[in-house]
Amino acid sequence: MSEQQQNTGPASFSHLFPVPPGTPTTEQKPPSTQQQQQQQQPAVEHTNTLSSNAGVDYVIVFRFPTDKRDATIETRVRDSMIALTAKLTRANLCYQVKPGRTHGTLLVLVGCPTSTLEQELERERIRDFLLGIRVKGLDDEDAGLGDTTGLTDAERLRVVYEILTGPESDGGANVSPNLDPYVESIMALHDDRFDKEWIHSWSRKWLIDKDDLTKIRNHFGEKVAYYFAFLQYYFLWLIAPASVGGLMVMFGGRSLSITYSLGMLIWSVTFIEMWKRKEHELAVEWNVRNCSKHERKRVEFKGDRTVKDQVTGEEVPYCPPWKIFTRRAMSIPGVAIGAAALSVIVACVFVLQLFLHEYYNGPFRQILHYAPTIGYVLLIPTMTNIYSAWMRILNNYEMHKTETSWEYHYTQKIFVANFLVAYLSLFFIAWIYIPFGDHVLPYLTELNVSHSHQKVDFQRLRGQLVYFVVTGQLIGFATEMILPYAMKLVMPKVEKVLHKDEGQDADTATDLSDDAASSKFMQKVYKEVDLPDYNIYTDYVEMVIQFGYVSMFSSVWPLTSLCCLINNWVELRGDALKIFDLSHCVLKVWVPGLETWKH
């Protein structure tokens, strides 16, 4: 994408709606001789990802309703697009508007010129030095502060994203799905060549080495690199308890061993502390220590007034600490109510399951046997989604200044739901069902309920744990990997059938492209737009929940660590495939570590 495409926005989508009289239009002037000479030079610094994506850094998905022709809606959509392209122009970003694969979708392809990138990079490096993030002095640089030589793909995309979403007072475009009408998302594009090479390389290795982590960090950013570093570190630490647990089962060692339980306790604490040390080493090596100081304020954080930052001199919104503390304290009862409601639902479903499976022997037993499973499938996900939406409302009420703070507190609230769903049934069996299960029989006799029940022992607890560790992880792998790949193969054929009678289907959309190369590139863009976002939260939740099974319940079933070890070896490769092929390219975020998850 060259700089001469910078003002082609309105002309690219004006054919979609009739332009009413009096609407201002953008008239392009012929470039001067000096401008023509400048346009002959490459406008964008071509890193590997950039060169493979036709100079496009980000794609803004602009989606609007098309169910009915309404002049008001058409005017609103046109004004929103004009406002969006005006923002990009003021931020000195190149853009081109293309029709989407489906009706009602426009794709704004955004590229950052070298001059704009250098200016932002210079401001960032000065800001980092003032905040104590960069350890080198400003005079120690061999090249200029804005020099882009050696800039990795992740660093470039992170800086461009800050230009794209930063406030206009700082030279940014201030584009956000939360602010701009009809802007659905902002996404980067995959580097297909890098993805194929990396998958081929990993398929021939048992473990990833330091160079592999460096490649991940340079291409996907620190957030993804930290996840893979943690997953491999955790995988290696699981070898010891997996070996001991396997030997215990092989030589007939008894379960519920106090010695083994004490050993797992020591192992868990040692692992956490050693990971903190490893995390600190990576932060120093990747130069992201204290990078949270660099983070800008959230757009949603308005504050009561603006004050001047003592370090950077910028005008920033300010809210008194007592007001923020009061709001966060007021959200605690809301979290407690949500957790209590979810706990009641989970407990009721599990108690019903125990009653029908372990006690009930009356009419329709075979049919009622499946009632808890149906209830679990229908109720638990629905209640979890309601709980998550409620936590998001509470989190927004707390007025967090930065995205890191918002995500930190939101993760803590949401993890309560994951904790209850994952562990409540195990705690119920261990602390209520096993000690008091036999006391239920006299009450069933008094109520004339036909029942049959064997003596309660810890085998029921072991069976539940085996389900979570083996069956649950297999189901999780199927839903994460097998089902998305199947949908990826089936959905294009379904779309062809659905769109064959429409005026413009998925294939003819690219006929608007200028040449074969452009058509091929737009096909790639269309495919990636249809992919879901990658949510690293779900992967972290899976690992943290699994760590809880290993550290708290391995004495019940010593093979827990071995099963998790095997699962994590597959998970290392499965998550890589998911990031490369089954989701949007990950947004590059500067993080100093695992943040919330290590606590």
C-alpha positions as CSV (number, residue, x, y, z in Angstrom):
1,M,0.0,0.0,0.0
2,S,1.6,3.3,-1.0
3,E,1.0,6.8,0.2
4,Q,-0.9,7.7,-2.9
5,Q,-3.7,5.5,-1.7
6,Q,-4.2,7.6,1.4
7,N,-7.2,9.6,0.3
8,T,-9.0,7.0,-1.7
9,G,-11.5,6.1,1.1
10,P,-14.7,7.9,0.2
11,A,-14.4,7.2,-3.5
12,S,-14.1,3.5,-2.8
13,F,-17.4,3.1,-1.0
14,S,-19.5,5.9,-2.4
15,H,-21.1,3.6,-5.0
16,L,-22.8,1.6,-2.2
17,F,-25.1,4.5,-1.4
18,P,-26.5,7.4,-3.4
19,V,-24.8,10.6,-2.5
20,P,-27.4,13.2,-1.4
21,P,-27.1,16.8,-2.8
22,G,-24.8,19.0,-0.8
23,T,-22.6,16.2,0.5
24,P,-19.0,17.4,0.5
25,T,-16.6,15.2,-1.5
26,T,-12.9,14.8,-1.4
27,E,-11.2,16.0,-4.6
28,Q,-7.7,14.7,-5.2
29,K,-5.2,17.1,-6.7
30,P,-2.6,16.0,-9.1
31,P,0.7,15.3,-7.3
32,S,3.5,17.7,-7.8
33,T,6.9,16.6,-9.2
34,Q,8.4,16.4,-5.7
35,Q,5.5,14.3,-4.5
36,Q,5.9,12.0,-7.5
37,Q,9.5,11.5,-6.6
38,Q,8.6,10.7,-3.1
39,Q,5.9,8.2,-4.2
40,Q,8.6,6.3,-6.2
41,Q,10.3,5.5,-2.9
42,P,8.8,2.8,-0.7
43,A,6.4,4.4,1.8
44,V,6.4,1.6,4.3
45,E,9.2,-0.2,6.0
46,H,8.8,-3.8,4.8
47,T,9.4,-6.3,7.5
48,N,8.7,-10.0,6.7
49,T,5.0,-9.8,7.6
50,L,4.5,-6.5,5.9
51,S,6.0,-7.6,2.6
52,S,3.9,-10.7,2.5
53,N,0.7,-8.8,3.2
54,A,1.0,-6.1,0.4
55,G,2.0,-3.4,2.9
56,V,-1.2,-3.8,5.0
57,D,-0.6,-3.5,8.8
58,Y,-4.2,-3.8,10.0
59,V,-7.7,-4.4,8.6
60,I,-10.7,-2.5,10.1
61,V,-13.9,-4.5,9.7
62,F,-16.8,-2.0,9.1
63,R,-20.2,-3.7,9.3
64,F,-23.5,-2.1,8.8
65,P,-27.2,-3.3,8.6
66,T,-28.6,-4.1,5.2
67,D,-31.9,-5.7,6.1
68,K,-33.9,-2.7,4.9
69,R,-33.2,0.4,2.8
70,D,-33.4,3.4,5.1
71,A,-32.1,6.8,4.1
72,T,-31.3,7.7,7.7
73,I,-29.2,4.6,8.2
74,E,-27.5,5.1,4.9
75,T,-26.6,8.6,5.8
76,R,-25.4,7.5,9.2
77,V,-23.2,4.8,7.7
78,R,-21.7,7.1,5.1
79,D,-21.0,9.7,7.8
80,S,-19.4,7.1,10.0
81,M,-17.1,5.9,7.2
82,I,-16.2,9.5,6.3
83,A,-15.4,10.2,9.9
84,L,-13.3,7.0,10.1
85,T,-11.3,7.8,7.0
86,A,-10.8,11.4,8.2
87,K,-9.3,10.1,11.4
88,L,-6.9,7.9,9.5
89,T,-5.9,10.8,7.3
90,R,-5.2,13.1,10.3
91,A,-3.0,10.4,11.8
92,N,-1.0,10.2,8.5
93,L,-2.0,6.6,7.9
94,C,-2.5,5.1,4.4
95,Y,-5.8,3.3,3.8
96,Q,-7.9,1.7,1.1
97,V,-11.6,0.7,1.4
98,K,-12.6,-2.6,-0.1
99,P,-16.0,-4.4,-0.2
100,G,-16.3,-7.4,2.1
101,R,-17.1,-10.9,1.3
102,T,-20.7,-10.4,2.5
103,H,-23.2,-7.6,2.0
104,G,-23.0,-4.9,4.6
105,T,-19.3,-5.3,5.2
106,L,-16.5,-3.0,4.2
107,L,-12.8,-3.6,4.9
108,V,-10.5,-0.7,5.5
109,L,-6.9,-1.8,4.8
110,V,-4.5,0.3,6.8
111,G,-0.8,0.8,6.3
112,C,1.7,3.0,8.2
113,P,4.2,5.1,6.2
114,T,7.8,5.0,7.4
115,S,7.7,8.7,8.4
116,T,4.7,8.2,10.7
117,L,6.3,5.1,12.2
118,E,9.6,6.8,12.9
119,Q,7.8,9.8,14.6
120,E,5.8,7.5,16.9
121,L,8.9,5.3,17.6
122,E,10.9,8.4,18.6
123,R,8.1,9.5,21.0
124,E,7.8,6.1,22.4
125,R,11.5,5.7,23.1
126,I,11.8,9.1,24.8
127,R,8.7,8.2,26.9
128,D,10.2,4.8,27.8
129,F,13.5,6.4,28.9
130,L,11.6,9.0,31.1
131,L,9.5,6.2,32.7
132,G,12.6,4.0,33.4
133,I,11.7,1.2,30.9
134,R,14.7,1.6,28.6
135,V,18.0,1.1,30.4
136,K,20.1,2.7,27.7
137,G,20.5,6.5,27.6
138,L,19.2,8.6,24.8
139,D,22.8,9.5,23.7
140,D,23.9,5.9,23.6
141,E,21.9,5.1,20.5
142,D,24.1,4.6,17.4
143,A,21.2,5.5,15.1
144,G,18.4,8.0,15.6
145,L,15.6,7.4,18.1
146,G,13.1,6.8,15.3
147,D,15.3,4.4,13.4
148,T,13.3,1.4,12.4
149,T,16.3,-0.8,11.5
150,G,16.0,-4.1,13.3
151,L,12.4,-3.5,14.3
152,T,10.6,-6.9,14.6
153,D,7.2,-7.7,13.2
154,A,5.7,-7.7,16.7
155,E,7.2,-4.3,17.6
156,R,6.2,-2.7,14.3
157,L,2.6,-3.9,14.6
158,R,2.4,-2.9,18.3
159,V,3.6,0.7,17.5
160,V,1.2,0.9,14.5
161,Y,-1.7,-0.3,16.7
162,E,-0.9,2.5,19.2
163,I,-1.0,5.0,16.4
164,L,-4.3,3.5,15.1
165,T,-6.0,3.4,18.5
166,G,-4.2,6.2,20.4
167,P,-5.8,9.5,21.3
168,E,-5.8,12.3,18.6
169,S,-4.0,14.6,21.1
170,D,-1.0,12.3,20.9
171,G,-1.1,12.0,17.1
172,G,-3.2,8.8,17.0
173,A,-6.3,8.0,15.0
174,N,-8.4,7.2,18.0
175,V,-10.2,4.3,16.2
176,S,-11.9,1.8,18.5
177,P,-14.9,-0.6,18.2
178,N,-16.1,1.0,21.4
179,L,-16.1,4.5,20.0
180,D,-16.7,4.4,16.2
181,P,-20.1,3.3,15.0
182,Y,-20.2,0.2,12.8
183,V,-16.5,-0.6,13.5
184,E,-16.7,-4.2,14.5
185,S,-13.0,-5.1,15.0
186,I,-9.4,-4.3,14.2
187,M,-7.3,-7.2,13.1
188,A,-3.8,-7.9,11.8
189,L,-3.1,-10.4,9.1
190,H,-1.2,-13.6,9.3
191,D,2.2,-14.1,7.7
192,D,1.5,-17.4,5.9
193,R,5.1,-18.0,5.0
194,F,6.3,-17.7,8.6
195,D,3.3,-19.8,9.9
196,K,4.1,-22.7,7.5
197,E,7.8,-22.7,8.3
198,W,7.2,-22.6,12.0
199,I,4.6,-25.4,12.0
200,H,7.0,-27.5,9.9
201,S,9.8,-26.8,12.3
202,W,7.8,-27.6,15.4
203,S,6.4,-30.9,13.9
204,R,10.0,-32.2,13.9
205,K,10.8,-31.3,17.5
206,W,10.0,-32.7,20.9
207,L,10.6,-29.4,22.7
208,I,10.9,-25.8,21.7
209,D,14.2,-24.1,22.4
210,K,15.3,-20.6,23.2
211,D,15.5,-19.7,19.6
212,D,11.9,-20.8,19.0
213,L,10.7,-18.6,21.9
214,T,12.6,-15.7,20.4
215,K,10.9,-16.2,17.1
216,I,7.5,-16.3,18.8
217,R,8.3,-13.1,20.7
218,N,9.6,-11.3,17.6
219,H,6.5,-12.3,15.5
220,F,3.6,-12.5,18.0
221,G,4.8,-10.4,20.8
222,E,5.5,-11.0,24.5
223,K,2.0,-12.0,25.5
224,V,2.0,-15.1,23.4
225,A,5.7,-15.8,24.0
226,Y,5.1,-15.8,27.8
227,Y,2.3,-18.3,27.4
228,F,4.4,-20.8,25.4
229,A,7.4,-20.2,27.7
230,F,5.1,-21.0,30.7
231,L,3.5,-24.0,29.0
232,Q,6.9,-25.6,28.2
233,Y,8.3,-24.8,31.6
234,Y,5.3,-26.4,33.3
235,F,5.6,-29.4,30.9
236,L,9.2,-30.0,32.0
237,W,8.4,-29.7,35.7
238,L,5.6,-32.2,35.3
239,I,8.1,-34.9,34.4
240,A,9.1,-35.5,38.1
241,P,5.6,-36.0,39.6
242,A,4.5,-37.9,36.5
243,S,7.4,-40.3,37.0
244,V,6.8,-40.8,40.7
245,G,3.1,-41.3,40.2
246,G,3.7,-43.8,37.4
247,L,6.1,-45.8,39.6
248,M,3.5,-45.7,42.5
249,V,0.9,-47.3,40.3
250,M,3.3,-49.7,38.7
251,F,4.6,-51.1,42.0
252,G,1.2,-51.1,43.7
253,G,1.7,-48.1,45.9
254,R,-1.5,-47.0,47.7
255,S,-3.4,-43.8,46.9
256,L,-3.9,-41.1,49.5
257,S,-0.3,-41.4,50.5
258,I,0.7,-38.7,53.0
259,T,4.3,-38.7,51.8
260,Y,3.2,-38.2,48.2
261,S,0.8,-35.5,49.1
262,L,3.5,-33.6,51.1
263,G,5.8,-34.0,48.1
264,M,3.2,-32.6,45.7
265,L,2.8,-29.6,48.1
266,I,6.5,-28.9,48.1
267,W,6.7,-29.4,44.3
268,S,3.8,-26.9,43.7
269,V,5.3,-24.2,45.8
270,T,8.7,-24.7,44.4
271,F,7.4,-24.6,40.8
272,I,5.6,-21.3,41.3
273,E,8.6,-19.6,42.9
274,M,11.0,-20.9,40.2
275,W,8.6,-19.8,37.4
276,K,8.6,-16.3,38.9
277,R,12.4,-16.3,38.7
278,K,12.2,-17.5,35.1
279,E,9.6,-14.9,34.2
280,H,11.9,-12.1,35.6
281,E,14.8,-13.4,33.5
282,L,12.6,-13.3,30.4
283,A,11.4,-9.8,31.2
284,V,15.0,-8.6,31.4
285,E,16.0,-10.4,28.3
286,W,13.1,-9.1,26.3
287,N,13.4,-5.6,27.7
288,V,9.8,-5.5,29.0
289,R,10.5,-5.0,32.7
290,N,8.2,-2.2,34.1
291,C,6.6,-1.8,30.6
292,S,3.2,-1.4,32.3
293,K,4.3,2.2,33.1
294,H,4.2,2.8,29.3
295,E,0.5,1.9,29.0
296,R,-1.9,4.6,28.0
297,K,-5.2,5.3,29.7
298,R,-8.3,3.5,28.6
299,V,-10.5,5.4,26.3
300,E,-13.4,4.6,28.6
301,F,-11.7,6.2,31.6
302,K,-12.9,9.8,31.6
303,G,-12.1,10.9,35.2
304,D,-13.5,13.9,37.0
305,R,-10.9,16.3,35.5
306,T,-7.6,16.4,33.6
307,V,-4.2,17.0,35.2
308,K,-0.7,17.3,33.8
309,D,1.5,14.2,34.1
310,Q,4.6,15.1,36.1
311,V,6.9,12.9,33.9
312,T,5.6,13.4,30.3
313,G,3.8,16.7,30.7
314,E,0.7,15.2,29.0
315,E,-2.8,16.2,30.0
316,V,-4.4,13.0,31.5
317,P,-7.8,12.3,33.1
318,Y,-7.8,12.1,36.9
319,C,-10.1,10.5,39.4
320,P,-9.6,10.7,43.2
321,P,-8.3,7.5,44.7
322,W,-11.1,7.4,47.3
323,K,-13.8,7.4,44.6
324,I,-12.1,4.5,42.8
325,F,-11.6,2.6,46.0
326,T,-15.3,3.2,46.9
327,R,-16.5,1.8,43.6
328,R,-14.4,-1.3,43.8
329,A,-15.5,-1.9,47.3
330,M,-19.1,-1.6,46.2
331,S,-18.6,-4.3,43.5
332,I,-17.6,-6.9,46.1
333,P,-21.2,-7.7,47.1
334,G,-22.1,-8.0,43.4
335,V,-19.3,-10.6,42.9
336,A,-20.4,-12.5,46.0
337,I,-24.1,-12.6,44.8
338,G,-23.0,-13.8,41.3
339,A,-20.7,-16.5,42.8
340,A,-23.4,-17.6,45.2
341,A,-26.0,-18.0,42.5
342,L,-23.6,-19.9,40.3
343,S,-22.6,-22.1,43.2
344,V,-26.2,-23.0,43.9
345,I,-26.8,-24.0,40.2
346,V,-23.6,-26.1,40.1
347,A,-24.4,-27.8,43.4
348,C,-28.0,-28.5,42.5
349,V,-27.0,-30.2,39.2
350,F,-24.3,-32.2,40.9
351,V,-26.5,-33.3,43.8
352,L,-29.1,-34.4,41.3
353,Q,-26.5,-36.4,39.5
354,L,-25.4,-38.1,42.7
355,F,-28.9,-38.9,43.7
356,L,-29.9,-40.4,40.4
357,H,-26.7,-42.3,39.8
358,E,-25.9,-43.5,43.3
359,Y,-29.3,-43.7,45.2
360,Y,-32.4,-43.7,43.0
361,N,-33.7,-47.1,41.8
362,G,-37.3,-46.2,41.0
363,P,-39.4,-45.8,37.8
364,F,-37.8,-44.3,34.7
365,R,-34.3,-44.7,36.1
366,Q,-32.7,-45.2,32.7
367,I,-34.3,-42.1,31.3
368,L,-33.6,-39.9,34.4
369,H,-30.0,-41.1,34.4
370,Y,-29.3,-38.5,31.6
371,A,-31.2,-35.6,33.2
372,P,-28.2,-34.2,35.1
373,T,-26.1,-34.2,31.9
374,I,-28.8,-32.4,30.0
375,G,-29.2,-29.9,32.9
376,Y,-25.4,-29.4,33.0
377,V,-25.2,-28.7,29.3
378,L,-28.2,-26.3,29.3
379,L,-27.7,-24.5,32.6
380,I,-24.0,-24.2,33.4
381,P,-22.8,-22.5,30.2
382,T,-25.9,-20.2,30.3
383,M,-25.3,-19.2,33.9
384,T,-21.6,-18.8,33.3
385,N,-22.3,-16.4,30.4
386,I,-24.7,-14.4,32.6
387,Y,-22.2,-14.3,35.3
388,S,-19.5,-13.1,32.9
389,A,-21.7,-10.3,31.6
390,W,-22.5,-9.3,35.1
391,M,-18.8,-9.2,36.0
392,R,-18.1,-7.0,33.0
393,I,-20.7,-4.5,34.1
394,L,-19.2,-4.4,37.6
395,N,-15.7,-4.1,36.2
396,N,-16.6,-1.2,34.0
397,Y,-18.2,0.5,37.0
398,E,-14.9,0.3,38.9
399,M,-13.2,3.0,36.5
400,H,-10.0,1.2,35.7
401,K,-7.4,3.5,34.2
402,T,-5.5,1.1,31.9
403,E,-6.4,-2.1,30.0
404,T,-4.0,-4.1,32.2
405,S,-5.8,-3.0,35.3
406,W,-9.2,-3.8,33.7
407,E,-8.1,-7.2,32.6
408,Y,-6.4,-8.0,35.9
409,H,-9.6,-7.4,37.9
410,Y,-11.9,-8.9,35.3
411,T,-9.8,-12.1,35.2
412,Q,-10.0,-12.4,39.0
413,K,-13.8,-12.1,38.9
414,I,-14.3,-14.4,36.0
415,F,-11.9,-17.0,37.4
416,V,-14.3,-17.4,40.3
417,A,-16.8,-19.0,37.9
418,N,-14.1,-21.3,36.4
419,F,-13.0,-22.3,39.9
420,L,-16.5,-23.2,41.0
421,V,-17.3,-25.2,37.8
422,A,-14.0,-27.1,38.0
423,Y,-13.6,-27.8,41.7
424,L,-16.9,-27.5,43.4
425,S,-18.0,-31.1,42.6
426,L,-14.7,-32.5,43.8
427,F,-14.8,-30.6,47.1
428,F,-18.4,-31.6,47.5
429,I,-17.5,-35.3,47.1
430,A,-14.5,-35.1,49.4
431,W,-16.0,-33.0,52.2
432,I,-19.7,-33.8,52.2
433,Y,-20.6,-36.9,50.1
434,I,-17.9,-39.3,51.5
435,P,-18.3,-38.4,55.2
436,F,-22.1,-38.0,55.2
437,G,-23.3,-40.0,52.1
438,D,-24.6,-43.0,54.1
439,H,-26.7,-40.7,56.4
440,V,-29.0,-40.0,53.5
441,L,-30.4,-43.6,53.3
442,P,-32.8,-43.4,56.4
443,Y,-34.4,-40.2,55.0
444,L,-35.0,-41.9,51.6
445,T,-36.6,-44.8,53.4
446,E,-39.0,-42.5,55.3
447,L,-39.9,-40.8,52.0
448,N,-40.7,-44.2,50.4
449,V,-38.1,-43.6,47.6
450,S,-36.8,-46.8,46.0
451,H,-33.1,-46.8,46.4
452,S,-29.9,-48.9,46.3
453,H,-26.6,-47.7,47.5
454,Q,-23.2,-49.2,48.2
455,K,-20.8,-48.0,50.9
456,V,-19.3,-44.6,50.1
457,D,-15.5,-44.5,49.6
458,F,-13.0,-42.4,47.8
459,Q,-13.5,-44.3,44.5
460,R,-16.3,-41.9,43.7
461,L,-13.8,-39.0,44.1
462,R,-11.3,-40.7,41.9
463,G,-13.8,-41.4,39.2
464,Q,-14.8,-37.7,39.1
465,L,-11.2,-36.7,39.0
466,V,-10.4,-39.1,36.1
467,Y,-13.4,-37.6,34.2
468,F,-12.0,-34.1,34.5
469,V,-8.3,-35.1,33.8
470,V,-8.9,-37.5,31.0
471,T,-12.4,-37.2,29.5
472,G,-12.6,-33.5,30.1
473,Q,-9.3,-32.8,28.4
474,L,-10.2,-35.0,25.4
475,I,-13.5,-33.2,25.0
476,G,-11.6,-29.8,25.3
477,F,-9.2,-30.8,22.6
478,A,-12.0,-31.9,20.3
479,T,-13.9,-28.6,20.7
480,E,-10.7,-26.5,20.4
481,M,-9.1,-28.3,17.4
482,I,-11.1,-31.0,15.7
483,L,-14.5,-29.2,15.6
484,P,-13.0,-25.9,14.2
485,Y,-11.1,-27.7,11.5
486,A,-14.2,-29.6,10.5
487,M,-16.2,-26.3,10.4
488,K,-13.4,-24.8,8.3
489,L,-13.8,-27.5,5.7
490,V,-17.6,-27.5,5.7
491,M,-18.5,-23.8,6.0
492,P,-17.1,-22.7,2.6
493,K,-19.3,-25.3,0.9
494,V,-22.3,-24.2,2.9
495,E,-21.6,-20.5,2.0
496,K,-21.5,-21.4,-1.7
497,V,-24.9,-23.0,-1.4
498,L,-26.3,-20.0,0.5
499,H,-24.9,-17.4,-1.7
500,K,-25.4,-19.0,-5.1
501,D,-28.6,-17.2,-5.7
502,E,-27.3,-13.8,-4.5
503,G,-26.0,-11.1,-6.8
504,Q,-22.5,-11.2,-5.3
505,D,-21.3,-14.4,-3.7
506,A,-18.1,-15.2,-1.9
507,D,-16.1,-15.8,-5.1
508,T,-17.3,-12.9,-7.2
509,A,-16.5,-10.4,-4.5
510,T,-12.9,-10.4,-5.5
511,D,-13.7,-9.6,-9.2
512,L,-13.5,-6.0,-8.1
513,S,-9.8,-6.4,-7.6
514,D,-7.4,-4.9,-10.1
515,D,-5.3,-8.0,-11.0
516,A,-4.7,-11.6,-10.0
517,A,-2.3,-10.8,-7.2
518,S,-4.7,-8.3,-5.6
519,S,-7.6,-10.9,-6.0
520,K,-5.5,-13.6,-4.3
521,F,-4.6,-11.2,-1.5
522,M,-8.2,-10.2,-0.9
523,Q,-9.2,-13.9,-0.8
524,K,-6.7,-14.2,2.0
525,V,-8.2,-11.2,3.8
526,Y,-11.8,-12.5,3.5
527,K,-10.8,-15.9,4.9
528,E,-9.1,-14.3,7.9
529,V,-11.9,-11.8,8.6
530,D,-14.2,-14.8,9.1
531,L,-12.0,-16.4,11.7
532,P,-12.8,-15.9,15.4
533,D,-10.6,-13.9,17.8
534,Y,-7.9,-15.7,19.7
535,N,-8.6,-15.5,23.4
536,I,-5.5,-16.4,25.4
537,Y,-7.6,-16.2,28.5
538,T,-9.1,-19.7,27.8
539,D,-5.7,-21.3,27.4
540,Y,-4.5,-19.8,30.7
541,V,-7.6,-20.9,32.4
542,E,-7.1,-24.5,31.1
543,M,-3.5,-24.6,32.5
544,V,-4.4,-23.0,35.8
545,I,-7.3,-25.4,36.4
546,Q,-5.1,-28.3,35.4
547,F,-2.4,-27.2,37.8
548,G,-5.0,-27.2,40.5
549,Y,-5.9,-30.9,39.7
550,V,-2.2,-31.8,39.8
551,S,-1.3,-30.0,43.0
552,M,-4.5,-30.7,45.1
553,F,-5.8,-34.0,43.9
554,S,-2.8,-36.1,42.6
555,S,-2.8,-38.1,45.8
556,V,-6.3,-39.4,44.9
557,W,-5.1,-40.6,41.5
558,P,-1.3,-40.7,41.1
559,L,-1.5,-40.8,37.3
560,T,-3.0,-37.3,37.2
561,S,0.4,-35.7,36.5
562,L,1.2,-38.2,33.7
563,C,-2.1,-37.5,32.0
564,C,-1.5,-33.8,32.2
565,L,2.1,-34.2,30.9
566,I,0.8,-36.0,27.8
567,N,-1.9,-33.4,27.3
568,N,0.5,-30.5,27.5
569,W,2.8,-32.0,24.9
570,V,-0.2,-32.1,22.5
571,E,-1.3,-28.7,23.8
572,L,2.0,-27.0,22.8
573,R,1.4,-28.0,19.2
574,G,-2.4,-27.7,19.2
575,D,-2.3,-24.1,20.5
576,A,0.3,-23.2,17.9
577,L,-2.0,-24.5,15.1
578,K,-4.9,-22.7,16.7
579,I,-3.1,-19.4,16.6
580,F,-1.8,-19.8,13.1
581,D,-4.7,-21.3,11.3
582,L,-7.9,-21.1,13.3
583,S,-8.1,-17.5,14.7
584,H,-7.3,-13.9,13.9
585,C,-3.6,-12.9,14.1
586,V,-2.9,-12.1,17.7
587,L,-2.7,-8.4,18.6
588,K,0.8,-7.5,19.8
589,V,0.7,-6.4,23.4
590,W,3.6,-5.4,25.6
591,V,3.3,-7.3,28.9
592,P,6.0,-7.8,31.7
593,G,4.8,-11.4,32.5
594,L,1.9,-13.6,33.2
595,E,0.4,-10.8,35.3
596,T,-2.8,-12.1,37.0
597,W,-2.2,-15.8,36.4
598,K,0.8,-16.2,38.6
599,H,-1.2,-15.1,41.6
